[in-house]
């Protein structure tokens, strides 16, 4: 399903929001329109690509997990359509592995949900890294390390749960339960 929340002004920068949570999309679109964007929403990769091929967005907000699909695919495709598109990836399932892949594929920034429109705006405006970013005094917890390792193996196997479970020497259902839990916040 494609949903357009448009402002009647062609001078506003175009923004494509892609998230399968329709309510989140509506709320975020309203907030971004207030910040001067011409907003279009899509809830699936195919719909987003159709919109982007008709009119390449200057900015995009892409959710990592779109039903059963990975938003990483969309990041790569949007970047191929227009290398100048500034893409922010959002996720409720943040991991180092997906953050690294999102940036490699062309995302400008990667943010863990919950986020607000101001944080997204700041992410769009950031064009360079910060060498003075503080290094955490606490190492990752064992639970978080496990989550990161699982995410890396899963990504290496194209999100195939059966293959990943075999590699991890874990029952498939156990892996599915672990993946259904949100990672521990650090």
Steps between C-alpha positions, in 0.01 A plus 500: 500500500634841403394808684581856403504778754587788277548873522407696188846645453765377263767712671497290817758219515348159427497237773405134467406324826492120486367315804246219530354664813236725342433700817871572552519605133208742537639658816851533358369635168303769682808600702721510190245707304516757781875510440450589133506167315284378214421155648404171337452178698526135400458190713683242286822490297327453165272801556793713614700408190206586274475843663877557486518403132224752418673778694828440681478638854764737635458341844378160620420343835504121479406248770737203525227241548218530247270204574710206380734712288820685585514875451869454414388390154314827458797708618715341231236550229429863595872575497530341153215720371662817635829503692408845636196377694559545873369187672441448871435142608279449806466181698364354817747213453830685501820304468855581404477265201194669349637847574824421317313350204259794478789746483691285249188485280464877503296609802602840632415406855358215710274570798348265758131554576345672678605820325337835444495727197772724643740207528425406140558858387836502680590170330417645156718804571803300612739461211821396676593275789610629839845386610433619855207263555545360852600137541279309742663413830290182522545208261193340344310256721506127421138523383579786266811323367284192428246719316775664291654164412164354398428807285839471326454130421143565385614781268779283358237239411253738332263489801446124458395385848545128434857537375586743780361260763713216359814716504429608858428140599163614630146372449313710244219584746751612761656736247157633402420570868829685543435705185148589617639664814620856481872537561614623838562875511853599593 
